[in-house]
Amino acid sequence: MSNENKIDWPTKTREIKNVFLDSTRWNGFVFRGDDIVIATYGKAGTTWMQQIVAQLIFAGRDVPVGELSPWLEFPMFPKEMVLGSLAAQTHRRFIKTHLPIDALVFSPRAKYIYVGRDGRDVIWSYYAFHSGFKAPPPEAVKALEAQGIKLPPTANADIRAYYHEWLDKDGYPFEPFFPHVQGWWDVRHLPNVLMLHYNDLKADMEKEIRRVADFLGVSIAADLWPTVLEHCTFDYMKRRADAVAPLGAANIEGGRTAFFHKGTNGRWRDVLSSAESKKYEDLSSQRLTPDCARWLAAGKTAGH
């Protein structure tokens, strides 16, 4: 019996189908032995990690990341188009998902990179995206409604109210946040899973990118590292937003450039009262295991 067969691999136990996620689109997906899956809760550093992985795969070359690395379960793009594009790719594939681990088809053959971020930073970034979201064309709305999917309401103009609604309704209008993080944290021991934290990427991007390269088995020539690192900076990605941002970002006010809003942490500190901030911290301690809560709050400095 191989070591692979001795491992208790995650198994899919449920389906999710809403305006953002259709987990059934992963069912039957044909994995290749070198596939990379970039997994996050939305607005936790997904596009940044896609750019990092692209730079490692293509050795510092500029490539259309938004086209090459699709969000497979996103229902607004036809499934056949997305799967056909992936099947035609001859380079090492890297696919994005926002699915929780229990709703994802998990392959022992693929490599999984999960990026975590403090939920308050997530919701501040998500608010900037949601508040600028434009309704899709009528034909797209009809296609979604035919699948029983309704668009979410517009964002509350008051970001503090938006924050409380997100906490009180457990991740509304997206998916529950704490179970998403905990689920991926619980499989961090698997040999094909790498956990990264947004804080650590901000603090020492080169060190974290080298961790990713080692995990993926990618070797970058020494003279190319300055190019790779420059191409992974926020300013560089924003300048090349038309190539780097996800295709769906064209549907927000300001287009794909506006998708790169701030890229910073802690903006909530100037808005939330200490009691409002503690509300999040209390929920984090209640809904996460202590080790997961420490990591989510601080990254590797929490002892991961």
C-alpha positions in Angstrom: 0.0 0.0 0.0 1.4 3.4 -1.0 1.8 6.2 1.6 -0.8 8.1 -0.4 -3.4 5.4 0.4 -2.6 5.5 4.1 -3.5 9.2 4.4 -7.0 10.2 5.5 -7.7 12.5 2.6 -10.5 15.1 2.9 -13.8 14.0 1.3 -16.6 16.2 -0.1 -19.7 16.0 2.1 -21.9 18.8 0.7 -22.7 21.0 -2.3 -23.0 24.8 -2.3 -24.8 26.7 -5.0 -25.3 30.5 -4.9 -24.3 33.5 -6.9 -20.7 33.1 -6.0 -20.1 29.4 -5.7 -21.3 26.3 -7.5 -19.4 23.5 -6.0 -20.8 20.9 -8.4 -18.5 22.4 -11.1 -15.6 20.5 -9.5 -17.4 17.2 -9.7 -15.6 15.0 -12.3 -12.8 17.6 -12.8 -9.8 15.7 -14.2 -6.8 16.6 -12.2 -3.2 16.5 -13.4 -0.3 15.4 -11.2 1.2 18.9 -11.0 -2.0 21.0 -10.6 -2.0 23.8 -8.1 -5.2 25.0 -6.3 -5.1 28.4 -4.6 -7.8 28.4 -1.9 -9.0 31.3 0.2 -12.0 32.9 1.7 -12.7 35.8 -0.6 -10.5 39.0 -0.3 -7.9 37.2 1.8 -5.1 37.6 -0.8 -6.3 35.3 -3.6 -5.1 37.4 -6.6 -1.8 38.2 -4.9 -1.1 34.4 -4.5 -2.2 33.8 -8.1 0.3 36.3 -9.3 3.0 34.8 -7.1 2.3 31.3 -8.4 2.3 32.6 -12.0 5.6 34.3 -11.5 7.1 31.1 -10.2 5.6 29.0 -13.0 6.6 31.4 -15.8 10.0 32.5 -14.2 9.2 36.2 -14.0 7.4 36.6 -17.3 4.3 38.8 -17.5 1.3 36.6 -18.3 -2.5 37.1 -18.3 -3.1 35.7 -14.8 -6.9 36.5 -14.8 -7.3 34.3 -17.9 -4.9 31.5 -17.0 -6.1 31.0 -13.4 -9.9 30.7 -13.4 -12.3 30.6 -10.5 -13.7 27.2 -11.4 -16.9 27.3 -9.3 -17.9 30.8 -10.2 -21.3 30.4 -12.0 -21.3 33.6 -14.0 -18.8 32.0 -16.5 -20.1 29.0 -18.5 -18.7 25.8 -17.1 -17.8 24.4 -20.5 -15.8 27.5 -21.3 -13.8 27.3 -18.1 -13.2 23.6 -18.2 -12.3 23.8 -21.9 -9.8 26.5 -21.3 -8.1 24.5 -18.5 -8.0 21.3 -20.6 -6.3 23.2 -23.4 -3.5 24.6 -21.1 -0.1 22.9 -21.6 1.7 24.7 -18.7 1.4 23.9 -15.1 -2.2 24.8 -14.1 -3.1 26.9 -11.2 -6.8 27.2 -10.3 -8.5 29.4 -7.7 -11.3 28.4 -5.3 -13.2 30.0 -2.5 -14.8 26.8 -1.4 -14.6 25.4 2.1 -12.8 22.1 2.3 -15.9 20.0 2.9 -17.5 21.3 -0.3 -14.4 20.8 -2.5 -13.3 17.8 -4.5 -9.9 17.2 -3.0 -7.2 15.5 -5.0 -4.1 13.9 -3.4 -2.3 14.6 -6.7 -2.7 18.4 -6.6 -0.9 21.0 -4.4 -3.1 23.3 -2.3 -2.1 26.7 -1.0 -4.4 28.4 1.5 -4.0 32.0 2.4 -5.6 33.3 5.7 -6.3 36.9 6.8 -7.9 38.5 9.8 -11.6 38.7 9.2 -11.8 42.4 9.9 -9.3 43.0 7.0 -11.3 40.6 4.9 -14.6 42.4 5.4 -13.0 45.9 4.8 -11.6 44.6 1.5 -14.8 42.9 0.6 -16.8 46.0 1.3 -14.8 48.0 -1.2 -15.5 45.3 -3.9 -19.2 44.8 -3.0 -20.1 48.5 -2.8 -18.6 49.0 -6.3 -20.3 46.0 -7.9 -22.4 46.7 -10.9 -25.4 44.5 -11.8 -24.5 42.1 -14.6 -26.3 42.3 -18.0 -30.0 41.1 -18.0 -29.1 38.0 -19.9 -26.6 37.0 -17.2 -29.2 37.6 -14.5 -31.7 35.5 -16.3 -29.2 32.7 -16.7 -28.5 32.7 -13.0 -32.2 32.8 -12.1 -32.8 29.8 -14.3 -30.4 28.0 -12.0 -32.3 29.2 -8.9 -29.6 31.7 -8.1 -30.4 35.3 -7.0 -28.0 38.3 -6.9 -27.2 39.6 -3.4 -28.6 42.9 -2.3 -26.5 46.0 -2.7 -24.0 46.7 0.0 -25.1 48.8 3.0 -23.7 52.3 2.7 -22.5 52.2 6.3 -19.4 50.1 6.6 -19.9 49.5 10.3 -23.4 48.2 9.7 -22.0 46.0 6.9 -19.4 44.7 9.3 -22.0 43.8 12.0 -24.3 42.2 9.4 -21.4 40.0 8.2 -20.7 38.9 11.7 -24.3 38.5 12.8 -25.2 36.5 9.7 -22.1 34.4 9.7 -20.3 35.7 6.6 -23.3 37.2 4.8 -23.6 37.8 1.8 -20.8 35.3 1.1 -20.1 32.1 3.0 -19.5 31.5 6.7 -16.0 32.7 7.5 -14.9 30.9 10.7 -15.8 27.3 9.5 -14.0 28.1 6.2 -10.7 28.9 8.0 -11.0 26.1 10.6 -11.7 23.5 7.9 -8.6 24.3 6.0 -6.6 24.7 9.2 -7.6 21.2 10.2 -6.0 19.7 7.0 -2.8 21.7 7.3 -0.8 18.6 8.2 -1.4 17.0 4.8 1.8 16.8 2.6 0.1 18.7 -0.3 -1.3 21.6 1.7 0.6 24.8 2.5 -0.9 27.5 4.9 0.2 31.1 4.4 -1.0 34.3 6.1 -1.5 37.7 4.5 0.4 39.3 7.4 3.5 37.2 6.8 3.4 38.0 3.1 3.3 41.7 4.0 6.1 41.4 6.5 8.5 39.4 4.4 7.2 38.7 0.9 10.5 37.2 -0.4 10.7 34.7 2.4 7.1 33.6 1.9 7.5 33.4 -1.9 10.5 31.2 -1.4 8.4 28.9 0.8 5.9 28.7 -2.0 8.6 27.9 -4.5 10.0 25.1 -2.3 6.5 23.7 -1.7 5.8 23.6 -5.4 9.2 22.3 -6.3 10.0 25.3 -8.5 13.5 26.5 -8.9 14.1 30.2 -10.0 17.5 31.4 -11.2 19.1 33.8 -8.8 19.2 36.6 -11.4 15.4 36.3 -11.9 14.4 36.7 -8.3 14.4 40.6 -8.3 12.0 40.5 -11.3 9.8 37.9 -9.6 9.6 40.0 -6.4 9.0 43.3 -8.3 6.1 41.7 -10.2 4.5 40.5 -7.0 4.2 44.0 -5.4 0.9 45.7 -5.0 1.9 48.7 -7.2 3.1 46.5 -10.0 -0.1 44.3 -10.0 -2.3 47.4 -10.0 -0.4 48.9 -13.0 -1.1 45.6 -14.8 -4.6 45.2 -13.5 -6.1 44.3 -16.9 -3.9 41.2 -17.0 -3.7 40.3 -13.3 -7.2 41.0 -11.8 -9.9 38.4 -12.2 -12.1 38.7 -15.3 -15.2 39.3 -13.1 -13.6 42.4 -11.7 -14.4 44.2 -14.9 -17.9 44.4 -13.5 -17.1 46.8 -10.7 -17.0 50.6 -10.8 -13.6 51.6 -12.1 -13.0 48.3 -13.8 -10.2 45.9 -13.0 -7.8 48.6 -11.8 -10.3 49.5 -9.0 -10.2 45.8 -7.9 -6.8 46.6 -6.4 -8.2 49.0 -3.7 -5.6 49.3 -0.9 -3.9 46.1 -0.2 -3.4 47.1 3.4 -4.4 45.8 6.8 -5.9 47.5 9.9 -8.1 50.1 8.2 -10.9 49.0 10.5 -8.9 50.3 13.5 -9.9 53.9 12.7 -13.6 53.0 12.4 -14.6 50.4 14.9 -14.8 51.0 18.6 -12.9 48.7 20.9 -16.2 47.0 21.8 -17.0 46.4 18.1 -13.6 45.1 17.4 -13.8 42.8 20.4 -17.0 41.4 19.0 -15.0 39.8 16.2 -12.3 38.6 18.6 -14.9 37.0 20.8 -16.5 35.2 17.9 -13.1 34.1 16.7 -12.2 32.5 20.1 -15.6 30.8 20.2 -15.7 29.4 16.7 -12.0 28.5 16.1 -9.7 26.2 18.0 -7.1 28.3 20.0 -4.2 27.5 17.7 -6.2 28.4 14.6 -7.5 31.6 16.2 -3.9 32.7 17.1 -2.7 32.0 13.6 -5.6 33.8 12.0 -4.9 36.9 14.1 -1.2 37.1 13.6 0.2 34.6 11.1 3.4 32.6 11.9 4.1 34.8 14.9 1.3 32.8 16.5 3.4 29.7 16.4 2.3 28.1 13.2 
